[in-house]
Amino acid sequence: MSQHVTSGTTRPTHPSPGFSRNDARLVAILSGGLGALGAVVGLAVGLRTYTPTAWFAALEVGAPAAWLGLMLGLTVVGVRRLAARRRRAH
C-alpha cells in the first residue's frame, strides 16, 4: 500500500470503506430514474382514469418506484463492492 504525504502526515491512498461519489451517483440515478418513470406511468394512468386526481396517481406510482430504484441501486453497489473485495483478497 502506498502512502501519501500531506503536511507532514502520511495517510493511505487506498479508497475509503465508505460510499464513493460514483456509488452515490449510481444510487441517485437509479432511484431518480425509476421514480421519474413511475411518475410518468402514474400520470398516464391517472389521466385515463380520473383527470382531477392524476397528480396523485403520479405520486402514488412514482414514490414506490423511486424506493425500488433506491433498493436496486444499493444492492448493485453492495454486490460491486463485495466482488471488488473478493478480487483483492485473492
Backbone as a chain_set.jsonl record, in Angstrom:
{"seq": "MSQHVTSGTTRPTHPSPGFSRNDARLVAILSGGLGALGAVVGLAVGLRTYTPTAWFAALEVGAPAAWLGLMLGLTVVGVRRLAARRRRAH", "coords": {"N": [[0.855, -1.169, 0.0], [0.624, 2.129, -0.896], [1.793, 5.319, 0.319], [0.627, 8.601, 1.073], [1.833, 11.812, 1.396], [0.928, 14.538, 3.312], [1.196, 17.666, 4.541], [3.178, 16.879, 6.371], [2.116, 14.586, 7.501], [1.255, 11.149, 7.017], [-0.94, 9.263, 5.017], [-2.957, 6.502, 4.014], [-3.405, 5.703, 0.525], [-5.41, 4.19, -0.507], [-8.878, 3.522, -1.416], [-11.527, 4.824, 0.627], [-13.518, 3.002, 3.054], [-16.147, 3.785, 2.935], [-19.019, 5.059, 1.052], [-18.329, 5.872, -2.303], [-18.13, 8.681, -4.579], [-18.988, 7.831, -7.077], [-20.491, 5.579, -6.415], [-22.596, 6.742, -4.952], [-23.636, 8.355, -6.944], [-24.569, 6.449, -8.79], [-26.607, 5.196, -7.279], [-28.31, 7.394, -6.929], [-29.015, 7.983, -9.589], [-30.347, 5.63, -10.385], [-32.476, 5.584, -8.535], [-33.735, 8.095, -8.945], [-34.277, 7.917, -11.698], [-35.985, 5.635, -11.943], [-38.01, 6.564, -10.29], [-38.929, 8.837, -11.699], [-39.787, 7.598, -14.062], [-41.822, 5.981, -13.003], [-43.527, 8.006, -12.097], [-44.328, 9.193, -14.503], [-45.685, 7.043, -15.69], [-47.688, 6.681, -13.75], [-48.98, 9.167, -13.991], [-49.963, 8.989, -16.619], [-51.738, 6.823, -16.355], [-53.431, 7.928, -14.424], [-54.507, 10.123, -15.826], [-56.023, 8.829, -17.735], [-57.837, 7.531, -16.126], [-59.09, 9.218, -14.014], [-59.102, 12.448, -14.363], [-58.927, 14.831, -12.579], [-57.511, 13.89, -10.329], [-55.068, 13.033, -11.243], [-52.458, 13.867, -10.655], [-52.068, 12.824, -8.118], [-52.044, 10.115, -8.648], [-49.683, 9.971, -10.071], [-47.844, 10.503, -8.045], [-48.462, 8.389, -6.379], [-47.633, 6.145, -7.784], [-45.055, 6.858, -8.528], [-43.534, 7.285, -6.149], [-43.225, 4.666, -4.838], [-41.801, 3.48, -6.958], [-39.459, 4.984, -6.994], [-38.452, 4.255, -4.501], [-38.011, 1.529, -4.99], [-36.017, 1.799, -6.936], [-34.019, 2.942, -5.347], [-33.46, 0.813, -3.567], [-32.618, -1.105, -5.419], [-30.365, 0.194, -6.486], [-28.703, 0.364, -4.192], [-28.304, -2.35, -3.767], [-26.935, -3.113, -6.111], [-24.579, -1.579, -5.83], [-23.603, -2.698, -3.451], [-23.102, -5.367, -4.251], [-21.168, -4.911, -6.22], [-19.104, -3.818, -4.632], [-18.579, -5.953, -2.912], [-17.698, -7.881, -4.745], [-15.362, -6.607, -5.63], [-13.897, -6.575, -3.271], [-13.496, -9.321, -2.9], [-11.965, -9.897, -5.131], [-9.637, -8.489, -4.518], [-8.777, -9.926, -2.329], [-7.848, -12.292, -3.318]], "CA": [[0.0, 0.0, 0.0], [1.423, 3.338, -0.966], [1.454, 6.367, 1.282], [0.522, 9.957, 0.536], [2.286, 12.742, 2.427], [0.255, 15.832, 3.305], [1.507, 18.481, 5.732], [3.994, 16.157, 7.333], [1.472, 13.35, 7.952], [1.029, 10.188, 5.942], [-2.216, 8.57, 5.057], [-3.019, 5.54, 2.915], [-4.051, 6.22, -0.677], [-6.476, 3.303, -0.966], [-10.193, 4.133, -1.23], [-12.118, 4.673, 1.947], [-14.527, 1.95, 3.073], [-17.475, 4.36, 2.76], [-19.518, 5.241, -0.308], [-17.604, 6.804, -3.16], [-19.038, 9.535, -5.346], [-19.577, 7.02, -8.142], [-21.534, 4.751, -5.804], [-23.737, 7.604, -4.641], [-24.208, 8.79, -8.229], [-25.315, 5.318, -9.334], [-27.828, 5.047, -6.496], [-29.184, 8.534, -7.227], [-29.523, 7.846, -10.957], [-31.349, 4.566, -10.414], [-33.642, 6.0, -7.763], [-34.405, 9.187, -9.651], [-34.764, 7.44, -12.995], [-37.17, 4.806, -11.753], [-39.055, 7.417, -9.732], [-39.485, 9.639, -12.794], [-40.522, 6.686, -14.932], [-43.049, 5.633, -12.296], [-44.404, 9.185, -12.077], [-44.909, 9.335, -15.841], [-46.672, 5.971, -15.846], [-48.813, 7.018, -12.882], [-49.698, 10.291, -14.581], [-50.705, 8.49, -17.78], [-52.869, 6.036, -15.846], [-54.34, 8.856, -13.764], [-55.219, 10.913, -16.825], [-57.016, 7.963, -18.377], [-58.827, 7.078, -15.159], [-59.85, 10.343, -13.462], [-58.193, 13.562, -14.609], [-58.631, 15.745, -11.467], [-56.581, 13.323, -9.347], [-53.944, 12.422, -11.961], [-51.214, 14.195, -9.961], [-51.907, 11.895, -7.007], [-51.657, 8.827, -9.23], [-48.256, 10.067, -10.39], [-47.137, 10.355, -6.771], [-48.755, 7.062, -5.841], [-46.819, 5.164, -8.508], [-43.671, 7.324, -8.59], [-42.821, 7.113, -4.876], [-42.723, 3.289, -4.7], [-40.804, 3.209, -7.991], [-38.206, 5.587, -6.52], [-37.983, 3.385, -3.41], [-37.475, 0.339, -5.641], [-34.747, 2.2, -7.537], [-33.056, 3.1, -4.262], [-33.06, -0.521, -3.107], [-31.862, -1.721, -6.51], [-29.059, 0.853, -6.531], [-27.905, -0.075, -3.039], [-27.942, -3.748, -3.995], [-25.9, -3.146, -7.148], [-23.347, -1.059, -5.233], [-23.128, -3.699, -2.495], [-22.547, -6.505, -4.993], [-19.916, -4.451, -6.831], [-18.072, -3.668, -3.596], [-18.239, -7.297, -2.442], [-16.877, -8.505, -5.794], [-14.041, -5.968, -5.618], [-13.197, -7.047, -2.074], [-13.085, -10.7, -3.117], [-10.865, -9.878, -6.105], [-8.426, -8.037, -3.825], [-8.365, -10.93, -1.354], [-7.219, -13.438, -3.988]], "C": [[0.896, 1.226, 0.0], [0.926, 4.362, 0.04], [1.411, 7.707, 0.569], [0.883, 10.919, 1.659], [1.572, 14.075, 2.245], [0.578, 16.535, 4.608], [2.279, 17.699, 6.791], [3.351, 14.89, 7.876], [1.276, 12.428, 6.764], [-0.339, 9.561, 6.122], [-2.264, 7.612, 3.876], [-3.784, 6.125, 1.73], [-5.162, 5.31, -1.17], [-7.839, 3.949, -0.687], [-10.741, 3.886, 0.161], [-13.197, 3.601, 1.914], [-15.947, 2.47, 2.884], [-17.875, 4.45, 1.293], [-18.621, 6.206, -1.068], [-18.623, 7.673, -3.901], [-19.72, 8.762, -6.46], [-20.686, 6.131, -7.608], [-22.78, 5.575, -5.534], [-24.421, 8.073, -5.923], [-25.047, 7.674, -8.839], [-26.637, 5.134, -8.603], [-28.804, 6.174, -6.814], [-29.791, 8.42, -8.62], [-30.59, 6.769, -11.026], [-32.618, 4.975, -9.68], [-34.424, 7.084, -8.487], [-35.002, 8.745, -10.98], [-36.014, 6.588, -12.864], [-38.318, 5.606, -11.153], [-39.723, 8.26, -10.808], [-40.299, 8.776, -13.751], [-41.85, 6.283, -14.291], [-44.033, 6.792, -12.254], [-45.072, 9.392, -13.43], [-45.979, 8.269, -16.077], [-47.902, 6.262, -14.989], [-49.637, 8.166, -13.426], [-50.528, 9.835, -15.774], [-51.925, 7.684, -17.342], [-53.891, 6.953, -15.191], [-55.137, 9.693, -14.736], [-56.281, 10.091, -17.547], [-58.136, 7.58, -17.415], [-59.701, 8.227, -14.663], [-58.921, 11.545, -13.428], [-57.923, 14.451, -13.393], [-57.64, 15.184, -10.436], [-55.369, 12.664, -10.008], [-52.62, 12.702, -11.261], [-50.978, 13.237, -8.794], [-51.511, 10.51, -7.504], [-50.169, 8.83, -9.589], [-47.417, 9.887, -9.128], [-47.278, 8.938, -6.226], [-47.938, 5.966, -6.527], [-45.34, 5.566, -8.486], [-42.891, 7.096, -7.308], [-42.358, 5.668, -4.657], [-41.674, 2.926, -5.752], [-39.447, 3.792, -7.594], [-37.61, 4.748, -5.396], [-37.366, 2.113, -3.989], [-36.129, 0.648, -6.298], [-33.656, 2.388, -6.5], [-32.55, 1.747, -3.787], [-32.229, -1.246, -4.164], [-30.457, -1.122, -6.593], [-28.154, 0.429, -5.39], [-27.458, -1.522, -3.193], [-26.822, -3.858, -5.021], [-24.564, -2.67, -6.588], [-22.762, -2.079, -4.253], [-22.492, -4.886, -3.183], [-21.226, -6.12, -5.651], [-18.798, -4.361, -5.804], [-17.641, -5.031, -3.053], [-17.363, -8.008, -3.461], [-15.474, -7.911, -5.808], [-13.239, -6.433, -4.408], [-12.695, -8.472, -2.271], [-11.942, -10.774, -4.126], [-9.561, -9.476, -5.436], [-7.895, -9.111, -2.868], [-7.622, -12.091, -2.021], [-6.162, -13.007, -4.909]], "O": [[1.818, 1.335, 0.809], [-0.196, 4.286, 0.539], [2.096, 7.906, -0.434], [0.31, 10.854, 2.746], [1.603, 14.667, 1.166], [0.251, 16.025, 5.68], [2.033, 17.862, 7.986], [3.988, 14.175, 8.65], [1.145, 12.888, 5.63], [-0.817, 9.362, 7.239], [-1.667, 7.89, 2.836], [-4.693, 6.937, 1.904], [-5.805, 5.629, -2.17], [-7.948, 4.822, 0.175], [-10.454, 2.866, 0.788], [-13.742, 3.316, 0.848], [-16.867, 1.675, 2.692], [-17.161, 3.978, 0.409], [-18.206, 7.234, -0.534], [-19.826, 7.42, -3.847], [-20.889, 9.0, -6.76], [-21.708, 5.947, -8.267], [-23.892, 5.154, -5.852], [-25.647, 8.174, -5.976], [-26.134, 7.936, -9.354], [-27.674, 4.936, -9.236], [-30.003, 5.93, -6.955], [-30.968, 8.731, -8.807], [-31.629, 6.967, -11.656], [-33.721, 4.73, -10.167], [-35.644, 6.991, -8.621], [-36.106, 9.154, -11.34], [-36.99, 6.791, -13.587], [-39.48, 5.353, -11.473], [-40.948, 8.385, -10.828], [-41.374, 9.177, -14.197], [-42.881, 6.248, -14.962], [-45.242, 6.586, -12.363], [-46.253, 9.73, -13.494], [-47.053, 8.564, -16.602], [-49.032, 6.106, -15.451], [-50.864, 8.146, -13.335], [-51.677, 10.252, -15.923], [-53.014, 7.845, -17.893], [-55.094, 6.774, -15.382], [-56.318, 9.953, -14.507], [-57.326, 10.621, -17.925], [-59.263, 7.331, -17.845], [-60.915, 8.216, -14.866], [-58.055, 11.643, -12.56], [-56.766, 14.809, -13.177], [-56.992, 15.961, -9.735], [-54.714, 11.823, -9.393], [-51.736, 11.846, -11.272], [-49.837, 12.876, -8.504], [-50.733, 9.812, -6.854], [-49.482, 7.821, -9.43], [-46.398, 9.198, -9.147], [-46.332, 8.368, -5.682], [-47.595, 4.965, -5.898], [-44.467, 4.699, -8.431], [-41.711, 6.75, -7.359], [-41.194, 5.458, -4.318], [-40.759, 2.151, -5.472], [-38.409, 3.173, -7.827], [-36.396, 4.551, -5.344], [-36.314, 1.669, -3.528], [-35.203, -0.16, -6.222], [-32.5, 2.038, -6.738], [-31.345, 1.554, -3.622], [-31.251, -1.92, -3.839], [-29.477, -1.849, -6.752], [-26.969, 0.165, -5.598], [-26.35, -1.876, -2.79], [-25.867, -4.61, -4.824], [-23.53, -3.288, -6.841], [-21.55, -2.294, -4.235], [-21.446, -5.366, -2.745], [-20.274, -6.901, -5.646], [-17.671, -4.778, -6.071], [-16.462, -5.237, -2.766], [-16.39, -8.666, -3.09], [-14.497, -8.641, -5.981], [-12.033, -6.66, -4.511], [-11.583, -8.797, -1.853], [-11.051, -11.613, -3.997], [-8.505, -10.036, -5.731], [-6.69, -9.188, -2.63], [-6.855, -12.795, -1.365], [-5.528, -13.841, -5.555]]}, "num_chains": 1, "name": "protein.A"}
